[in-house]
Amino acid sequence: MVNTEINNVSASELCNIYSTNRDLYIRYENPNNEQADLKIYNVTGNLIKSEVSLTNELYHTTLDVAPGCYIVKVVSNSNVYLKKVYIQ
């Protein structure tokens, strides 16, 4: 018997992005062991920060930026995750 079941996992289960004050947290769970890159943009599209090689752990960074909305982008070989966060 061959198992043909497909497990549908939502994007929020694989990449959870959230902020508290000036701290940004990313929990990236990568079932394929792919490396992922992090890019943070302001609302006008300017790149604020870039990091490479996120792993299957909780990533934390403190942003020294003006309060406002920012776009967090996590890119792996097979997925792209985007989330708008508010930094105080």
The 8 nearest C-alpha neighbors of each residue, nearest first, counted from 0:
[[1, 2, 3, 4, 5, 6, 7, 8],
 [0, 2, 3, 4, 5, 6, 7, 8],
 [1, 3, 4, 0, 5, 6, 7, 8],
 [4, 2, 1, 5, 0, 6, 7, 8],
 [5, 3, 2, 6, 1, 7, 0, 8],
 [6, 4, 7, 3, 2, 8, 1, 9],
 [5, 7, 8, 4, 9, 3, 2, 30],
 [8, 6, 5, 9, 4, 10, 12, 13],
 [9, 7, 6, 10, 12, 13, 11, 5],
 [8, 10, 11, 12, 7, 13, 14, 6],
 [9, 11, 13, 12, 14, 8, 80, 15],
 [10, 12, 14, 9, 13, 15, 8, 16],
 [11, 13, 10, 9, 14, 8, 15, 28],
 [14, 12, 28, 10, 11, 27, 15, 29],
 [13, 15, 27, 11, 26, 12, 10, 28],
 [14, 16, 26, 11, 25, 27, 13, 12],
 [17, 15, 25, 24, 14, 26, 82, 18],
 [16, 18, 24, 23, 25, 84, 15, 19],
 [19, 17, 23, 22, 24, 84, 20, 86],
 [18, 20, 22, 21, 23, 17, 86, 87],
 [19, 21, 87, 86, 22, 18, 85, 23],
 [22, 20, 86, 62, 61, 87, 19, 23],
 [23, 21, 61, 19, 18, 20, 60, 62],
 [22, 24, 18, 60, 59, 17, 61, 19],
 [25, 23, 59, 17, 58, 16, 18, 22],
 [26, 24, 16, 58, 15, 57, 27, 59],
 [25, 27, 57, 15, 14, 56, 58, 28],
 [26, 28, 14, 55, 13, 25, 29, 56],
 [29, 27, 13, 55, 14, 30, 26, 56],
 [28, 30, 32, 31, 55, 27, 33, 13],
 [29, 31, 32, 28, 33, 13, 55, 27],
 [30, 32, 33, 29, 34, 28, 77, 76],
 [33, 31, 29, 30, 34, 55, 54, 28],
 [34, 32, 31, 35, 75, 29, 76, 30],
 [33, 35, 52, 53, 75, 54, 32, 36],
 [34, 36, 75, 53, 52, 74, 73, 33],
 [35, 37, 51, 74, 73, 52, 50, 53],
 [38, 36, 73, 50, 49, 72, 51, 74],
 [37, 39, 49, 72, 48, 71, 73, 50],
 [38, 40, 71, 48, 47, 70, 46, 72],
 [41, 39, 46, 70, 47, 45, 44, 69],
 [40, 42, 69, 44, 43, 45, 70, 47],
 [43, 41, 44, 69, 68, 40, 70, 45],
 [42, 44, 41, 45, 40, 46, 69, 70],
 [45, 43, 42, 41, 40, 46, 70, 47],
 [44, 46, 40, 41, 43, 47, 42, 39],
 [45, 47, 40, 48, 39, 44, 41, 38],
 [48, 46, 40, 39, 45, 41, 49, 38],
 [49, 47, 39, 38, 46, 50, 40, 37],
 [48, 50, 38, 37, 39, 51, 47, 46],
 [51, 49, 37, 36, 38, 48, 52, 53],
 [52, 50, 36, 53, 37, 35, 49, 34],
 [51, 53, 34, 35, 36, 54, 50, 37],
 [54, 52, 35, 34, 51, 36, 55, 37],
 [53, 55, 56, 52, 34, 27, 35, 29],
 [56, 54, 28, 27, 29, 53, 57, 26],
 [57, 55, 54, 26, 58, 27, 28, 53],
 [56, 58, 26, 25, 59, 27, 24, 55],
 [57, 59, 25, 24, 56, 26, 60, 53],
 [60, 58, 24, 23, 57, 25, 61, 22],
 [61, 59, 23, 22, 62, 24, 58, 21],
 [60, 62, 22, 21, 23, 63, 59, 24],
 [63, 61, 21, 64, 22, 60, 23, 86],
 [62, 64, 61, 65, 21, 66, 22, 86],
 [65, 63, 62, 66, 86, 21, 67, 47],
 [64, 66, 67, 63, 87, 86, 62, 68],
 [67, 65, 87, 86, 64, 68, 85, 21],
 [66, 68, 86, 85, 65, 87, 69, 41],
 [69, 67, 85, 84, 86, 42, 83, 41],
 [68, 70, 41, 84, 83, 40, 42, 85],
 [69, 71, 83, 40, 39, 82, 41, 84],
 [72, 70, 39, 82, 81, 38, 83, 69],
 [71, 73, 81, 38, 80, 37, 39, 74],
 [74, 72, 37, 80, 36, 79, 35, 38],
 [75, 73, 79, 36, 35, 78, 72, 80],
 [76, 74, 35, 78, 77, 34, 79, 33],
 [75, 77, 78, 33, 74, 35, 34, 79],
 [76, 78, 75, 79, 74, 33, 31, 35],
 [79, 77, 75, 74, 76, 80, 73, 10],
 [78, 80, 74, 73, 75, 81, 72, 77],
 [79, 81, 73, 72, 74, 78, 82, 14],
 [82, 80, 72, 71, 73, 79, 70, 83],
 [81, 83, 71, 70, 84, 72, 80, 16],
 [82, 84, 70, 69, 71, 68, 85, 81],
 [85, 83, 69, 68, 82, 70, 18, 86],
 [84, 86, 68, 67, 69, 87, 18, 83],
 [87, 85, 66, 21, 67, 20, 68, 84],
 [86, 66, 20, 21, 85, 67, 65, 19]]
